[in-house]
Amino acid sequence: MSAVVHSINISTEGGVPKLPINKGEILFAGVKGDFNRFRTEKKNGIGTRAVTLFSLEQIKKLKSEGHAIDVGTTGENITIEGIDWPVLEVGTRMMIGGAMIELSEPTAPCSKIGKSFIGGAFYRIDHELEVGWSRWSASVIEEGEVEVGSQVILL
């Protein structure tokens, strides 16, 4: 199975859940129309937290553990299906539709996503505690359009 965009998620006011849209633009500052106050951090002029990614397979596994997680409830902009999530690392580049992104860091979980986890245990997806389970923050190398079903290619 090839990797595809399962969902594109935004929140115009910020916070969670981020709600699905059918298509969007991935810009240097993030997904057009999405608000995220953590995007101000810059590295060499490029936002290192422009886009947040998560795995549909990891979401499904967490749901099977009894967590109330769903697509967008942990604040990811792009939910991807078909990538071996635990092999991802800082510096990995991928094409998502017409955009190129580079993974900059595992996204640290916070209490705002606690409702997605049994007993508010949002640390379940903390990379420091559970390698291979975190969401990923990424910088945008090339802007482009993306839509549900777009191909995702690891470079």
Summary of the structure (lengths in Angstrom):
residues: 155
radius of gyration: 14.0
end to end distance: 16.7
largest distance: 41.3
contacts: 499
relative contact order: 0.28
helix: 19%
strand: 37%
